[in-house]
Amino acid sequence: MSRVLLVPFVLLSTLFTGCFDNKPEETLFELVGSKEERIEALNKILLRENESLPSPLRNAYLLEVKIGDGRMGPSDYQTYCSFEVAPSEIERWIEDLGAPIEKTLPVEMPELDRFWWPDRETLKQLAFHPGKSLSGRVNSWAAIDPKAGRIHVYSFTL
């Protein structure tokens, strides 16, 4: 009886070994177009989670990385979103986000090679707030740069 169970187990483990040695497929979605087109697209995304926004957006960027093909389980997502509002309006956004959180940057968070996303050292200097109201995801944060009127939102799924 044990040989009968051992053979299928060995065959299956051999088949799946090839699946897990490869790096998962990554698919990118990025907002492109004119500034007005990017703002319009991000407004639609943000309004899925909110009745209204605290103030108009002045500029908008978004990159979503889908990791995996969804065949051997759900895909994971990492979303980087950065937008600008009038610096005088930043307090209204902070009120909607909620109280600051103590946040250390996750070690596994990859650097993003986009001019609009801050590097790790810059991020460390910003105030962090919960990001769920903007991203719709529990695993998220919003980093606020009040002087520049920039809000950077990072979210991910597990």
C-alpha positions as CSV (number, residue, x, y, z in Angstrom):
1,M,0.0,0.0,0.0
2,S,2.8,2.4,0.8
3,R,4.4,1.9,-2.7
4,V,1.1,2.8,-4.3
5,L,1.0,6.1,-2.5
6,L,4.7,6.8,-2.9
7,V,4.7,6.6,-6.7
8,P,2.0,9.3,-7.3
9,F,3.7,11.5,-4.6
10,V,7.1,11.3,-6.4
11,L,5.5,12.0,-9.8
12,L,3.6,15.0,-8.5
13,S,6.5,16.5,-6.6
14,T,8.7,16.1,-9.7
15,L,6.1,17.8,-11.9
16,F,5.6,20.7,-9.5
17,T,9.3,21.3,-8.9
18,G,9.6,22.9,-12.3
19,C,6.7,25.2,-11.5
20,F,8.3,26.6,-8.4
21,D,11.8,27.1,-9.7
22,N,10.8,29.7,-12.1
23,K,10.2,33.3,-11.3
24,P,6.5,34.1,-11.4
25,E,5.2,36.0,-14.4
26,E,4.9,39.8,-13.8
27,T,2.4,42.0,-15.6
28,L,2.5,45.8,-15.4
29,F,-0.3,48.2,-15.6
30,E,0.6,51.9,-15.7
31,L,-1.5,55.0,-16.1
32,V,-0.3,56.7,-19.3
33,G,-1.4,59.7,-21.3
34,S,-1.5,63.4,-20.7
35,K,-1.6,64.8,-17.2
36,E,-5.4,65.4,-17.6
37,E,-6.0,61.8,-18.7
38,R,-4.0,60.4,-15.8
39,I,-5.9,62.5,-13.3
40,E,-9.2,61.5,-14.8
41,A,-8.2,57.8,-14.6
42,L,-6.9,58.0,-11.0
43,N,-10.0,59.9,-10.0
44,K,-12.2,57.0,-11.1
45,I,-10.0,54.5,-9.2
46,L,-10.0,56.6,-6.0
47,L,-13.7,57.2,-6.2
48,R,-14.4,53.4,-6.1
49,E,-13.4,53.6,-2.4
50,N,-14.6,57.1,-1.6
51,E,-17.8,59.1,-2.0
52,S,-15.8,62.2,-2.9
53,L,-12.2,63.3,-2.7
54,P,-11.1,66.0,-0.3
55,S,-9.7,68.2,-3.1
56,P,-8.9,68.0,-6.8
57,L,-5.8,66.2,-8.0
58,R,-3.1,68.3,-9.7
59,N,-1.2,65.3,-11.1
60,A,-1.4,61.5,-10.9
61,Y,0.7,58.4,-11.4
62,L,0.0,54.8,-10.8
63,L,1.8,51.5,-11.5
64,E,0.4,48.1,-10.6
65,V,2.5,45.0,-10.7
66,K,0.6,41.7,-11.0
67,I,2.8,38.8,-9.8
68,G,1.7,35.3,-11.0
69,D,-0.7,34.1,-13.7
70,G,-3.5,33.1,-11.4
71,R,-3.3,29.4,-12.5
72,M,-1.7,27.8,-9.4
73,G,-3.5,30.1,-7.0
74,P,-4.3,33.8,-6.8
75,S,-1.9,36.4,-8.2
76,D,-0.3,38.9,-5.9
77,Y,-0.4,42.6,-6.5
78,Q,1.8,45.6,-5.6
79,T,0.5,49.0,-6.4
80,Y,2.4,52.3,-6.3
81,C,0.3,55.4,-6.6
82,S,1.5,59.0,-6.3
83,F,-0.6,62.1,-6.7
84,E,-0.3,65.8,-6.1
85,V,-2.8,68.1,-4.5
86,A,-2.5,71.8,-3.5
87,P,-0.2,72.0,-0.5
88,S,-2.9,74.1,1.2
89,E,-5.3,71.2,0.9
90,I,-3.1,68.4,2.3
91,E,-4.6,68.7,5.8
92,R,-8.0,67.7,4.4
93,W,-6.5,64.5,2.9
94,I,-4.7,63.7,6.2
95,E,-8.1,64.1,8.1
96,D,-9.6,61.6,5.7
97,L,-6.7,59.1,6.1
98,G,-6.8,59.0,9.8
99,A,-4.2,59.2,12.6
100,P,-0.5,58.7,11.7
101,I,0.9,55.2,12.1
102,E,4.3,54.1,13.1
103,K,5.6,52.5,10.0
104,T,9.0,51.2,9.0
105,L,9.4,50.5,5.3
106,P,9.1,46.8,4.5
107,V,12.5,45.3,3.6
108,E,10.8,43.3,0.8
109,M,9.4,46.4,-0.9
110,P,11.3,46.8,-4.1
111,E,12.7,50.1,-5.3
112,L,10.5,51.6,-8.0
113,D,12.4,53.0,-11.0
114,R,10.0,55.9,-11.7
115,F,10.8,59.6,-11.3
116,W,7.5,60.2,-9.5
117,W,8.1,57.6,-6.7
118,P,10.4,58.6,-3.8
119,D,13.5,56.6,-3.0
120,R,13.7,54.8,0.4
121,E,15.6,57.6,2.1
122,T,13.0,60.2,1.1
123,L,10.2,57.9,2.2
124,K,11.7,57.4,5.6
125,Q,11.3,61.2,6.3
126,L,7.6,61.3,5.5
127,A,4.6,60.8,7.8
128,F,2.7,57.6,7.3
129,H,-1.0,57.1,7.5
130,P,-3.3,54.2,6.9
131,G,-3.9,53.8,3.1
132,K,-7.0,51.6,3.0
133,S,-9.4,54.5,2.3
134,L,-7.4,55.2,-0.9
135,S,-6.3,51.7,-2.0
136,G,-9.2,49.5,-0.7
137,R,-6.5,47.2,0.7
138,V,-5.7,46.5,4.3
139,N,-2.0,46.0,3.5
140,S,-1.3,49.6,2.5
141,W,0.0,52.9,3.7
142,A,0.0,56.5,2.5
143,A,3.2,58.6,2.9
144,I,2.5,62.3,3.0
145,D,4.9,65.1,1.8
146,P,3.0,68.2,3.0
147,K,5.4,70.8,1.6
148,A,5.1,69.4,-1.9
149,G,1.5,68.4,-1.6
150,R,2.3,64.8,-2.6
151,I,0.7,61.6,-1.4
152,H,2.3,58.3,-2.1
153,V,0.3,55.2,-1.6
154,Y,1.7,51.7,-1.6
155,S,-0.5,48.6,-1.3
156,F,0.0,44.9,-1.8
157,T,-1.8,41.6,-1.5
158,L,-0.4,38.4,-0.1
